[in-house]
């Protein structure tokens, strides 16, 4: 058994601890692993260049403030200590630049390695988290619509509406999806995909999304069938 299979087996054992009595697991899978560049990354990289320049300027001025700025005296010997406000800002700002430029891609890859998606006869489940594990679920009666997008790699991302209440895109889809909204839905999903830069979007509180999974068409059909059954009672 290779490392990928062992990792999924560990995640499935963890998943079973979150299942309710009598709940049946219909499918489980993981997102694409490794370093991933989403469609929005060119814009994020462009902004990261300017953010990096600003970060270097701020670090330069903070170092100058620590070395040559106001100091406080401590003890009888009068040992000069840097201004604690400058030190606090330095500790807060310094990790931000490297993380935004490179670290977020490695964080995102590691997080996806420890993420498992599941479809049961009662709900949809996302099991994820690095230091703090969490199990996020959504019952089928709360799924207003389901949308999917297939990437060039052949993997599929599936969104389960409604959108988060704080999302900036105006409007949402009604419970009953008329066919004429299919084009609008595709544009909607495309915009959402372009606003998910690596390491900057929370899986726990954002969109309920199965990202870049294998057998996406089959999972989409399975979830849609379960949703229709839940709606019909």
C-alpha positions in Angstrom: 0.0 0.0 0.0 1.5 3.3 -1.0 1.6 6.5 1.1 -1.4 8.0 -0.5 -3.6 5.0 0.2 -2.3 4.8 3.8 -3.1 8.5 4.3 -6.6 8.1 2.9 -7.2 5.0 5.1 -6.2 7.0 8.2 -8.6 9.8 7.2 -11.4 7.4 6.6 -10.9 5.9 10.1 -11.1 9.4 11.5 -14.2 10.1 9.4 -16.0 7.0 10.9 -15.7 8.5 14.3 -17.9 11.4 13.1 -20.6 9.3 11.5 -23.9 9.1 13.3 -25.4 5.7 14.3 -27.0 4.1 11.3 -25.4 6.6 8.9 -24.1 5.0 5.7 -21.0 6.2 3.8 -21.7 6.3 0.1 -18.4 7.9 -1.2 -15.2 9.4 0.1 -12.3 11.1 -1.7 -9.6 13.7 -1.5 -8.8 16.8 -3.4 -5.8 17.0 -5.7 -2.6 17.0 -3.8 0.7 18.8 -4.3 1.4 22.4 -5.1 -1.7 23.9 -6.9 -2.0 27.1 -8.9 -5.6 28.1 -9.2 -6.9 30.4 -12.0 -6.8 33.4 -9.7 -3.0 33.0 -8.9 -1.7 35.3 -11.7 -3.5 38.2 -10.1 -2.4 37.1 -6.7 1.2 36.9 -7.8 0.9 40.4 -9.4 -0.4 41.8 -6.1 2.2 39.8 -4.1 5.0 41.7 -6.0 3.7 45.0 -4.8 2.9 43.6 -1.4 6.5 42.3 -1.3 7.9 45.7 -2.1 5.8 47.3 0.6 6.8 44.6 3.0 10.5 45.2 2.4 10.0 49.0 3.0 8.1 48.4 6.2 10.7 45.9 7.4 13.5 48.4 6.6 11.8 51.2 8.6 11.0 48.8 11.5 14.6 47.7 11.8 15.7 51.3 11.7 13.2 52.1 14.4 14.4 49.2 16.6 18.1 50.1 16.1 18.0 53.9 16.1 14.5 54.8 17.3 13.2 55.4 20.9 14.5 53.1 23.5 13.4 52.4 27.1 15.8 52.1 30.0 15.9 49.0 32.1 17.6 48.3 35.4 20.3 50.3 37.3 22.8 49.7 34.5 20.5 51.7 32.1 20.5 49.0 29.4 18.7 50.3 26.3 15.9 48.1 25.0 14.0 48.7 21.7 10.6 50.3 21.8 8.2 47.3 22.4 5.7 48.7 19.9 8.3 48.5 17.1 9.2 45.0 18.2 5.6 43.9 18.2 5.0 45.3 14.7 8.2 43.6 13.5 7.0 40.2 14.8 3.6 40.7 13.2 4.7 41.9 9.8 7.9 39.9 9.2 6.3 36.5 8.6 3.6 37.9 6.3 5.7 38.6 3.2 7.3 35.2 2.9 4.0 33.4 3.6 2.1 35.4 1.0 4.8 34.9 -1.7 5.6 31.2 -1.1 4.5 29.8 2.3 0.8 29.8 1.5 1.3 27.3 -1.4 3.0 24.8 0.9 0.4 25.3 3.6 -2.4 24.8 1.1 -0.8 21.6 -0.2 -0.3 20.2 3.3 -3.9 21.1 4.2 -5.3 19.3 1.1 -3.3 16.2 2.0 -5.2 16.0 5.3 -8.6 16.8 3.8 -11.3 14.2 3.1 -14.7 14.7 1.4 -17.6 12.3 2.0 -21.1 11.7 0.8 -23.4 9.8 3.1 -27.1 8.9 3.0 -27.8 11.9 5.3 -25.3 14.6 4.6 -22.2 15.9 2.9 -19.0 16.1 5.0 -15.7 17.9 4.8 -13.0 16.7 7.2 -9.9 18.9 7.3 -7.5 21.0 9.4 -3.8 20.8 10.3 -3.3 21.8 14.0 -7.0 21.9 14.7 -9.1 19.2 13.0 -12.7 19.9 12.2 -15.6 18.1 10.7 -18.0 20.3 8.7 -21.2 18.9 7.4 -24.3 19.9 5.5 -27.6 18.0 5.4 -29.3 17.7 2.0 -32.3 19.8 3.0 -29.9 22.7 3.3 -28.4 22.3 -0.2 -30.3 24.8 -2.4 -28.3 24.0 -5.5 -25.3 22.0 -6.8 -22.9 23.3 -9.4 -19.7 21.8 -10.9 -16.7 22.7 -13.0 -14.2 20.3 -14.6 -10.6 21.4 -14.8 -8.1 20.7 -17.6 -6.7 17.9 -15.4 -10.0 16.1 -15.6 -10.8 16.6 -11.9 -14.1 18.2 -10.9 -14.9 20.8 -8.3 -18.5 20.7 -6.9 -20.1 23.6 -5.0 -23.1 23.1 -2.7 -25.2 26.3 -2.3 -26.2 28.5 -0.9 -23.3 30.9 -0.9 -21.8 32.2 2.4 -23.9 35.1 3.7 -20.9 37.5 3.6 -19.9 36.7 0.0 -19.4 39.7 -2.2 -21.2 38.4 -5.3 -24.8 39.7 -5.2 -27.7 37.3 -5.3 -28.1 33.6 -5.1 -30.1 30.9 -6.9 -33.6 29.8 -5.9 -34.3 26.4 -4.6 -35.8 25.3 -8.0 -33.3 25.8 -10.8 -34.9 26.7 -14.1 -32.8 25.6 -17.1 -32.3 29.2 -18.3 -30.1 29.8 -15.3 -27.5 27.3 -16.4 -25.3 29.9 -18.2 -25.6 32.3 -15.3 -24.7 29.5 -12.9 -21.6 28.6 -14.9 -20.5 32.3 -14.8 -21.2 32.4 -11.1 -19.0 29.3 -10.4 -16.3 30.7 -12.6 -16.1 33.9 -10.6 -16.0 31.9 -7.3 -13.2 29.8 -8.6 -11.2 32.9 -9.4 -11.5 34.2 -5.9 -9.8 31.3 -4.1 -6.0 31.9 -3.9 -4.0 29.2 -2.1 -3.7 29.5 1.6 -6.0 32.6 1.9 -9.5 31.1 2.0 -10.8 29.1 4.9 -12.3 25.7 4.2 -14.0 25.8 7.6 -16.1 28.9 7.1 -16.2 29.6 3.3 -17.9 27.8 0.5 -19.0 24.3 1.0 -16.9 22.8 -1.8 -15.5 19.5 -2.9 -12.4 20.8 -4.7 -10.7 18.9 -7.6 -11.9 15.4 -6.9 -11.7 12.3 -9.0 -14.9 10.7 -10.4 -16.6 14.1 -10.1 -19.5 13.3 -12.4 -20.4 10.3 -10.4 -20.2 12.2 -7.1 -22.2 15.0 -8.6 -25.0 12.6 -9.6 -24.9 10.8 -6.3 -25.2 14.1 -4.3 -28.0 15.4 -6.6 -29.9 12.2 -6.2 -29.6 12.3 -2.4 -30.7 16.0 -2.5 -33.8 15.2 -4.5 -34.7 12.4 -2.2 -34.4 14.7 0.8 -36.6 17.3 -0.9 -39.3 14.8 -1.8 -39.5 13.6 1.8 
